[in-house]
Amino acid sequence: MEEQEIDFRDEAQGVIKDIAFSVSQISVSEKLPSSRESVFLNIETKENICFCVQLCIQGFRVVSNTFDFCSFDEKDSITQNTPFYETIYALLDTISPGYSQMFGNELSRKLSELQQKTSSH
């Protein structure tokens, strides 16, 4: 079976769409290089803390506490002690205490909408 190639620029757009409600701000860095293999996201949490997050084949990881800045040398990226997270949700759970609350509120809202739709039919 042939492995499907992931374009992380497209993946980043999906991430932005998925979590925009739960952060104060999120965008693809326009100053750091984006490629099919790696994208950098600027994220400001609901607690008003800024992060630059790398998205690549290994997952998501915080690369700095400043927008548009990567504190790692790409040649050393795998050997850094900064953990990778499999999903953006796992990373947000770690860096943003308010994320879980926002996620729970959004889930409740969507379930209520669904319940209203099904009870009106």
C-alpha positions as CSV (number, residue, x, y, z in Angstrom):
1,M,0.0,0.0,0.0
2,E,1.4,3.4,-1.0
3,E,1.8,5.9,1.9
4,Q,-0.2,9.1,1.3
5,E,1.9,12.3,1.5
6,I,0.7,14.9,3.9
7,D,0.9,18.6,3.0
8,F,1.3,20.3,6.4
9,R,0.3,23.6,4.9
10,D,-3.2,22.1,4.3
11,E,-3.1,20.4,7.7
12,A,-2.4,23.7,9.4
13,Q,-5.6,25.2,7.9
14,G,-7.6,22.4,9.3
15,V,-6.1,22.8,12.7
16,I,-6.8,26.6,12.6
17,K,-10.5,25.9,11.8
18,D,-10.8,23.2,14.5
19,I,-9.4,25.2,17.4
20,A,-10.0,28.9,16.6
21,F,-12.9,29.0,19.1
22,S,-10.7,27.9,21.9
23,V,-7.8,30.3,21.5
24,S,-7.5,34.1,21.4
25,Q,-5.6,34.0,18.2
26,I,-4.1,31.5,15.7
27,S,-2.4,31.9,12.4
28,V,0.3,30.4,10.2
29,S,3.6,32.3,10.7
30,E,4.3,34.5,7.7
31,K,8.0,34.9,8.8
32,L,9.0,31.3,9.4
33,P,9.2,29.0,6.4
34,S,6.2,26.8,5.6
35,S,6.6,23.7,3.5
36,R,4.9,20.4,2.8
37,E,7.0,19.0,5.7
38,S,6.7,21.6,8.4
39,V,4.5,24.6,9.3
40,F,4.8,27.1,12.2
41,L,1.6,28.3,13.9
42,N,1.4,31.4,16.1
43,I,-1.0,30.7,18.9
44,E,-2.2,33.0,21.7
45,T,-4.1,31.1,24.4
46,K,-7.2,32.4,26.2
47,E,-4.8,33.2,29.0
48,N,-3.0,35.7,26.7
49,I,0.2,33.6,26.5
50,C,1.9,33.5,23.1
51,F,3.5,30.4,21.5
52,C,5.0,29.5,18.2
53,V,4.2,25.8,17.5
54,Q,5.7,23.6,14.9
55,L,3.5,21.1,13.0
56,C,5.5,18.3,11.3
57,I,5.5,14.6,10.8
58,Q,6.5,14.0,14.4
59,G,3.4,16.0,15.6
60,F,3.1,19.4,17.3
61,R,5.6,21.1,19.6
62,V,6.2,24.5,21.1
63,V,9.3,26.0,19.6
64,S,9.2,29.4,21.4
65,N,7.1,31.7,23.6
66,T,7.3,34.4,20.8
67,F,5.3,34.6,17.6
68,D,7.3,34.0,14.4
69,F,10.4,32.6,16.2
70,C,11.8,29.1,16.4
71,S,14.4,28.6,19.1
72,F,15.6,25.3,17.6
73,D,18.1,24.5,14.9
74,E,16.2,22.4,12.4
75,K,19.2,20.0,12.2
76,D,18.8,19.3,15.9
77,S,15.0,19.3,16.0
78,I,14.6,15.5,16.7
79,T,17.2,15.6,19.5
80,Q,15.6,18.5,21.4
81,N,14.1,17.7,24.8
82,T,10.9,19.5,23.9
83,P,8.1,16.9,23.6
84,F,6.0,16.4,20.5
85,Y,2.3,15.9,20.9
86,E,0.3,13.7,18.6
87,T,-2.6,16.2,18.4
88,I,-3.1,19.9,18.8
89,Y,-5.6,19.1,21.5
90,A,-3.0,17.3,23.6
91,L,-0.6,20.2,23.3
92,L,-3.4,22.8,24.2
93,D,-4.3,20.7,27.2
94,T,-0.7,21.2,28.4
95,I,-0.2,24.9,27.6
96,S,-3.6,26.3,28.2
97,P,-5.6,25.6,31.3
98,G,-8.7,27.4,29.8
99,Y,-8.6,25.1,26.7
100,S,-10.3,22.2,28.4
101,Q,-13.1,24.4,29.7
102,M,-13.6,26.0,26.3
103,F,-13.6,22.6,24.6
104,G,-16.2,21.3,27.1
105,N,-18.4,24.4,26.6
106,E,-18.3,24.1,22.8
107,L,-19.0,20.4,23.0
108,S,-22.0,21.0,25.3
109,R,-23.3,23.8,22.9
110,K,-23.0,21.5,19.9
111,L,-24.8,18.6,21.7
112,S,-27.6,21.0,22.7
113,E,-28.0,22.1,19.1
114,L,-28.1,18.5,18.0
115,Q,-30.7,17.7,20.6
116,Q,-32.9,20.6,19.6
117,K,-32.7,19.6,15.9
118,T,-33.6,16.0,16.6
119,S,-36.5,16.9,19.0
120,S,-38.0,19.3,16.5
121,H,-38.4,16.6,13.9
